[in-house]
Amino acid sequence: MATFYKQACPLCATEAEYCLVDYGHRKYFECPKCSYFQISLRAEEILAGTSQGRRDFYASEAPKAPEEHLLVIRMPDHEHRQQSSDPLQATFVAKSELPLDCA
């Protein structure tokens, strides 16, 4: 059975729930304000040290996910690091490609 935890949303600070996915490397959030999204543990740490404006941007993007997709915030792959100054990568990923079963 999945274990859900309560935490302030790392994007908007609203009380939200999450469960661990991807062998505990990501959190799968359900936020009443931002909707559903996944964030890697490392990306969450980095995001905590960024401006509220950056977090607001991600909060506004999560509800825009196309049907059957989620916003995933994580450390960028090598190619993305070379193309962007953003320390994080946020992309819409098909749910079928994501770990959604909570540990």
Contacts in CASP RR format, 6 or more apart in sequence:
PFRMAT RR
TARGET T0000
AUTHOR 0000-0000-0000
METHOD contacts of the structure
MODEL  1
MATFYKQACPLCATEAEYCLVDYGHRKYFECPKCSYFQISLRAEEILAGT
SQGRRDFYASEAPKAPEEHLLVIRMPDHEHRQQSSDPLQATFVAKSELPL
DCA
2 19 0 8 1.000
2 101 0 8 1.000
2 102 0 8 1.000
2 103 0 8 1.000
3 19 0 8 1.000
3 20 0 8 1.000
3 102 0 8 1.000
3 103 0 8 1.000
4 17 0 8 1.000
4 18 0 8 1.000
4 19 0 8 1.000
4 102 0 8 1.000
5 17 0 8 1.000
5 18 0 8 1.000
5 19 0 8 1.000
6 15 0 8 1.000
6 16 0 8 1.000
6 17 0 8 1.000
7 15 0 8 1.000
7 16 0 8 1.000
7 17 0 8 1.000
7 18 0 8 1.000
8 14 0 8 1.000
8 15 0 8 1.000
8 16 0 8 1.000
9 15 0 8 1.000
9 16 0 8 1.000
9 29 0 8 1.000
9 31 0 8 1.000
9 33 0 8 1.000
9 34 0 8 1.000
9 59 0 8 1.000
10 29 0 8 1.000
10 39 0 8 1.000
10 44 0 8 1.000
10 47 0 8 1.000
10 48 0 8 1.000
10 55 0 8 1.000
11 31 0 8 1.000
11 34 0 8 1.000
11 37 0 8 1.000
11 47 0 8 1.000
11 55 0 8 1.000
11 56 0 8 1.000
11 58 0 8 1.000
11 59 0 8 1.000
11 62 0 8 1.000
12 31 0 8 1.000
12 33 0 8 1.000
12 34 0 8 1.000
12 55 0 8 1.000
12 56 0 8 1.000
12 59 0 8 1.000
14 31 0 8 1.000
14 32 0 8 1.000
14 33 0 8 1.000
14 34 0 8 1.000
15 32 0 8 1.000
16 29 0 8 1.000
16 30 0 8 1.000
16 31 0 8 1.000
16 32 0 8 1.000
16 33 0 8 1.000
16 34 0 8 1.000
17 29 0 8 1.000
17 30 0 8 1.000
18 27 0 8 1.000
18 28 0 8 1.000
18 29 0 8 1.000
18 30 0 8 1.000
19 27 0 8 1.000
19 28 0 8 1.000
19 102 0 8 1.000
19 103 0 8 1.000
20 26 0 8 1.000
20 27 0 8 1.000
20 28 0 8 1.000
20 102 0 8 1.000
20 103 0 8 1.000
21 27 0 8 1.000
21 28 0 8 1.000
21 38 0 8 1.000
21 98 0 8 1.000
21 99 0 8 1.000
21 100 0 8 1.000
21 101 0 8 1.000
21 102 0 8 1.000
21 103 0 8 1.000
22 38 0 8 1.000
22 40 0 8 1.000
22 99 0 8 1.000
23 99 0 8 1.000
23 103 0 8 1.000
24 41 0 8 1.000
24 103 0 8 1.000
25 40 0 8 1.000
25 41 0 8 1.000
26 38 0 8 1.000
26 39 0 8 1.000
26 40 0 8 1.000
26 41 0 8 1.000
26 72 0 8 1.000
26 74 0 8 1.000
26 99 0 8 1.000
27 38 0 8 1.000
27 39 0 8 1.000
27 41 0 8 1.000
27 44 0 8 1.000
28 36 0 8 1.000
28 37 0 8 1.000
28 38 0 8 1.000
28 100 0 8 1.000
28 102 0 8 1.000
29 36 0 8 1.000
29 37 0 8 1.000
29 38 0 8 1.000
29 39 0 8 1.000
30 36 0 8 1.000
31 37 0 8 1.000
31 62 0 8 1.000
33 59 0 8 1.000
34 59 0 8 1.000
34 62 0 8 1.000
34 63 0 8 1.000
35 62 0 8 1.000
35 63 0 8 1.000
35 65 0 8 1.000
36 62 0 8 1.000
36 65 0 8 1.000
36 70 0 8 1.000
37 58 0 8 1.000
37 62 0 8 1.000
37 65 0 8 1.000
37 70 0 8 1.000
37 71 0 8 1.000
37 72 0 8 1.000
37 73 0 8 1.000
38 70 0 8 1.000
38 71 0 8 1.000
38 72 0 8 1.000
38 73 0 8 1.000
38 74 0 8 1.000
38 98 0 8 1.000
39 47 0 8 1.000
39 72 0 8 1.000
39 73 0 8 1.000
39 74 0 8 1.000
40 73 0 8 1.000
40 74 0 8 1.000
40 75 0 8 1.000
42 74 0 8 1.000
42 75 0 8 1.000
43 73 0 8 1.000
43 74 0 8 1.000
43 75 0 8 1.000
43 88 0 8 1.000
44 73 0 8 1.000
46 75 0 8 1.000
46 87 0 8 1.000
46 88 0 8 1.000
47 54 0 8 1.000
47 55 0 8 1.000
47 58 0 8 1.000
47 73 0 8 1.000
47 88 0 8 1.000
50 87 0 8 1.000
58 71 0 8 1.000
58 73 0 8 1.000
58 90 0 8 1.000
61 71 0 8 1.000
61 90 0 8 1.000
62 71 0 8 1.000
64 71 0 8 1.000
64 92 0 8 1.000
65 71 0 8 1.000
65 92 0 8 1.000
66 92 0 8 1.000
68 94 0 8 1.000
68 95 0 8 1.000
68 96 0 8 1.000
69 92 0 8 1.000
69 93 0 8 1.000
69 94 0 8 1.000
69 95 0 8 1.000
70 92 0 8 1.000
70 93 0 8 1.000
70 95 0 8 1.000
70 98 0 8 1.000
71 90 0 8 1.000
71 91 0 8 1.000
71 92 0 8 1.000
72 90 0 8 1.000
72 91 0 8 1.000
72 92 0 8 1.000
72 93 0 8 1.000
72 98 0 8 1.000
73 88 0 8 1.000
73 89 0 8 1.000
73 90 0 8 1.000
74 88 0 8 1.000
74 89 0 8 1.000
75 87 0 8 1.000
75 88 0 8 1.000
75 89 0 8 1.000
76 84 0 8 1.000
76 86 0 8 1.000
76 87 0 8 1.000
76 88 0 8 1.000
76 89 0 8 1.000
77 89 0 8 1.000
80 89 0 8 1.000
END
